[in-house]
Amino acid sequence: MSVLLQVRKTAQPAPATVSEPRRRPSRRAILLLSAAAIWILGFLVLNGTATLALPASELTDLHRSLNQFNAWVAANRADNPLFLYVFTPLRSAVDAVASLFTTTFAATATGLRLPEIGWLGTVGLLTWIALAVGNVRVALLTAAVFVFFGIQGLFVEATYTFALVLTAVLLTLLVGIPLGILAGIYGRVARVITPVLDFMQTLPTFVYLAPLALVFLIGPASAVIATVIYAAPPVIRLTAHGIRRIPDNTREASDSLGTTGLQRLLTLQLPMARRTIVMGINQGTMAALSMVTIAALIAAPGLGQTVVRALQSLDVGTAVNAGLSIVLLAIVLDRVTTAASRRAEPGSARRRRLSRRTRTVLLGISFAVVLVMVQLSRTVLWAAAFPADLNLGPQIVQAVNSASHWLQSNLSLFTVSLREGVTGAVLNPFQSLLTDTPFYVLVTVIAIVAYALGGWKLATLATACLGVIIYLGLWSDSMVTLAGTLVATAVVMVLGIVFGVAMGRSSRVDQFLRPLLDAGQTMPSFVYLVPFLGLFGATRFTAIVAGIIYAAPVAIKITADGISGISPTVVESAVASGSTPWQVITKVQLPMARQSLALAANQGLIYVLAMVVVGALVGAGGLGYDVVAGFVQSSIFGKGLAAGLAIVFLGIMMDRMTQAAAAAPARRIPSKSTT
Amino acid sequence: MNNPAISVRNLWKVFGPGGEKIPANRELSALSSAELLERTRCVAAVRNLSFDVAKGEVFVVMGLSGSGKSTLVRCLTRLIEPTSGQVLVDGNDVLQAGTAELRELRRRKVSMVFQHFGLLPHRTVLDNVSYGLQIRGAGKSERHARAREIIELVGLKGYEQHYPDQLSGGMQQRVGLGRALSGDPDTILFDEPFSALDPLIRRDMQAEVIRLHKEMGKTMVFVTHDLSEALKLGDRILIMRNGEPVQCGTGDDLVGSPADKYIEDFVSEVPRADVLTLKWITRPLADTTPRDAAVLNSRLIIRDAIPAVMHSSCPVLVEEGGRITGQIDRDSILSVLQAAEAAA
C-alpha cells in the first residue's frame, strides 16, 4: 500500500510548489511522510518483537473453537431443523439438477465414464445449441474443441466441468435476471443490492468455498452454489444496467400511450435491454467457469481437479494439458455467448442472410441429425466412448514434460537468477519490513495513511479490519499475503501505465493489444499458474508472476480507457502550445487520467489478491496456504476458515483505501475553487 | 368556449422536498422563483396556470427553455404528476382519475409527440406506429391495417419494414407523429417536436402538421420555443416565463399589443406586416374619404392588403362584421413596413 502511496505522493507536491500554496495536499504529504518515518523507525528499533507469528501447525483458541463448530455441524446435520428443512433440501435440489447434466454430458453414475448420450451425441447436441444461439462459425468451433477434448484424453473431465458450468449458469439466470429486473426498475432495490454486489465482487473466489463446504458438504452441489453466488453479480448488474439505460424519452413515449407495467416490461424494457442482458450472461458464464475450476478444492469433479492434483504433484505436463482444456472451454463459452449477444443486438435481424423461416427449417433438419447421432451413441460403442486409439493425452503430457525439463535446464540461468534476484532484492526485504515490524507500529502506520486518504471514517475502518485480523490470530500470514499483493500490484501499475498510455495514444497499438487483453480476462485465474510453474517451479515468486499477468489486462484496459477518454481538444491544445510527447504524457494525460489510474490500482489489487491467494497451490505461503491446508486436513479446518475471513478483511481494507485515493483529488478541486 | 377540449385551472407543479405545501401557502406561493429556491429548495415549474383549449384548436405554449412549458404539457396526462389544481379533458378531471382510467385516457383520447421521438429501436416503422394499438389489445392484422393507413397519411409509404436508425430525423418524427395518430385520439400534444430537426425539414414538418390539422381537425397542444413556429401554427398562443403565464392570445394580439416589456422584446423581430391584421392600423374615418372606396376586412393580414391599398388612389375602407370601422392608406402600411425594417 504505502509503496504506491509514496509514488503518488512524490508526484503531488511538485505542482504544488509552483502554484500558490495549498494547505491540504501538503498536510497529506506530511501525514504520509510521518507514517513512513514511524514505520522505518519501528522496523529498525523494534525489529522482531511483537510480530504475532504463528507457526503453520499451531492453532489459536479461536481456530480450535471453529474446529469444534465444524464437528458440531457434522454431528447435527441430520437433525438440526435448519439443515433438515433448508440446507439439505437445497443441496439435494441443486444436486439433482447438476447430476441431470453431468449424467447427460459427462458420465453416468454406473462408473463406466460414459455419458448418457455418448460422446458423439454430446458433441452433436452442444454443436447444435451453439448453432441455435449463435452461428455456424461458433458451432464449428464448439465441435472442434469438444472433439479435441477427446484427443487430449480429457473428454469426461471437460464435459464434467461444462455440465457444472451449465447448471450453475442456469441457476444463476433463474436468480439473477429477476433480481436484475427488479433492481433496474426500482431504484430502492438497486440501492440495497449494489453495495452487496460490490462487496461480493471484491472477494477472491477462494473464500466462498470453506463456509459453503461447511454447510453443504464438499461435492458438486457446494461447487454449484458457490459458483452461482460468484456468477450472479455480473448478471444482476448488467440486467439492471440494461434496463436503467433505456432513455427516459422512450419510456415516456411508451407511457404516453397508456402501457401497463407488465406491457412496459415486455414490449420496451426487456427487448431494449436484451443485448446488455446477454452480455451479462457472457460475463456470468466466464465467472462460472473460473469458479467451477477452483471448486475442485471442495471436490467438484472436472478439469479443475486434474489441474489441482497435477499442481500438487508438480506434474507440469498434466497441468498444461488440462489447463489447455480449460482455456479452450473458456474460448468456446466466450465465443458462443458473444455470438448470442450479437444476435440479440437490435436490428441484427435485418442484416441476416437467411430468412427466419429458412433458419428454422435448417435448425430442424440439423436437430434431426443430432437425434440420429444420439441414437447411434446409445447403440454403437465407438460413438458411446471416445475411441482409445485417438487418445493422445499421454503423448501430450510427455511432450510438455520434456519441454518443461528442457526449459528448466536450459533457461535456468535466466529463470533462476530472475527468481532469486527478485526474491532476494525485493520480495524478502519488503516482506520482512511487514512481518518483522511490531504489529502495533504497522497498525498505527496504516491508520495514519488511511486518515490521510479518507479521514476518520477510513482510519476507523482500516483499524477495525486489522483488529479483526489480529483477533483471527493470523497477523503474520496476512502480512506475508499483503507483501506479495503490494509488490505484484506495483508491477501491475507500471505495466498498466506503460501499456495503457501506449494504447491510449495509438489506436493501432490498441487494436493489436485489446483482443489479447480481452482473451486474458476471460481465462480462469488458476490456469495462469500452470505455465509459470513450468518456468519457475513451485515458489512464492511463481504465484506473484501469475498474479501480475492475471491482473495486468484489467489495469491496462482501465488506464487506456482513461487516457483515450481525455478530450482530444485538450491534448491538441497542449501539442499546439509546443509540448513534447513526453510533456503531453506527464503534464496532461497522466494527471487528467488520475482517477482512472486509481481505479486501475484498485481493480489490479483485487485481481492480484485473488491470485496471490490461489498461488498457495504452487508454494506461495500466507493466508492462501492456510485456506488450502484447511480443506485438506480437518484438524486445521478452523484455521482455514479464519484465514478465509482474514482475506475478506484484508481485501475490504485495501479496496476502501484505494477507492479513497481515487476519490480524493476530485474532492479537492471544488474546495479550492470556492476559496 | 362552451365546451373546451381541455380546461386547466390553477395548475401547479413544484419540484423539490415538501413542494406539495407551497401552492396552498399564501406567503410562499407569492415568492419569485429565486427566492423560493433559496427558502425552500423547491422549484415551481408551473405556477397557478389556467387556460382553456377549444375543440379543434391549435393551442401553442411558448417560452424559453426552463419556462415550464414541457412540464406543463406532461402534467396534462400526468406523465409528470401535478402538485395541485385541476385538468379537465372532455369535462373529466384527469387528476382524480384512477390508474385504469388514466391509462384509458392515454390510450384513446390524448396522445403525444416527443422532441427526441422516443421510438423503439428494436421495432420496424410498422410496429412502432402500431405500438399504441398493440398496447390496447388490438389484433395483429387489425393494427397493421390501421398502421399502414397512417403510414401513408404521414408520407412514409414504402418504409414500413425499416428500422428507426435507418431513417433521417424528419422521417423519424413522422413515425412519432404516426404513432400518435394511430390510436385516433381527440387531442395530440406536441412537445417541441421539431426542435431537433434541420430548418428546412422543420418547415416541411410544420406544413405537414397544418395539413393534418386541416384534414383531421384534431385538437392540438403544441409546445415550442420558436416564435415563428408559434405564429405559423397557433390559433392562440400562451407565453410562459418562470412557470407563469405572461400573455395568452392570438398571434396578432401578442405582436400588436404585447402585455409587457418581456413580450415586446420577444416579438420585436417579428415582421409585423406578416402577422398583424388591418385592425391594428385602422384609423378613424376621415371626412374627405370617398364612401365608395374599396373595402377590406379588418382581419386581413397587412401584407395581403398591400396591392389593394397601393393601387387605390384614395384611402381604403375597413369593415368588421359588415360595418365600416375606419380607413387605411399608403402611409399607414408604409409605417408598418418601415418599423419592421428599423427593427431588422
Chai-1 contact restraints between the chains, C-beta under 6 A:
chainA,res_idxA,chainB,res_idxB,connection_type,confidence,min_distance_angstrom,max_distance_angstrom,comment,restraint_id
A,N249,B,F114,contact,1.0,0.0,6.0,A-B,restraint_1
A,N249,B,H116,contact,1.0,0.0,6.0,A-B,restraint_2
A,N249,B,G118,contact,1.0,0.0,6.0,A-B,restraint_3
A,T250,B,G118,contact,1.0,0.0,6.0,A-B,restraint_4
A,E252,B,L79,contact,1.0,0.0,6.0,A-B,restraint_5
A,A253,B,F114,contact,1.0,0.0,6.0,A-B,restraint_6
A,A253,B,G118,contact,1.0,0.0,6.0,A-B,restraint_7
A,D255,B,L79,contact,1.0,0.0,6.0,A-B,restraint_8
A,S256,B,L79,contact,1.0,0.0,6.0,A-B,restraint_9
A,S256,B,R106,contact,1.0,0.0,6.0,A-B,restraint_10
A,S256,B,M112,contact,1.0,0.0,6.0,A-B,restraint_11
A,L257,B,G132,contact,1.0,0.0,6.0,A-B,restraint_12
A,L257,B,I135,contact,1.0,0.0,6.0,A-B,restraint_13
A,G258,B,R103,contact,1.0,0.0,6.0,A-B,restraint_14
A,G258,B,R106,contact,1.0,0.0,6.0,A-B,restraint_15
A,G258,B,R107,contact,1.0,0.0,6.0,A-B,restraint_16
A,T259,B,I135,contact,1.0,0.0,6.0,A-B,restraint_17
A,Q263,B,I135,contact,1.0,0.0,6.0,A-B,restraint_18
A,P271,B,H122,contact,1.0,0.0,6.0,A-B,restraint_19
A,P346,B,P121,contact,1.0,0.0,6.0,A-B,restraint_20
A,P346,B,H122,contact,1.0,0.0,6.0,A-B,restraint_21
A,G347,B,Y163,contact,1.0,0.0,6.0,A-B,restraint_22
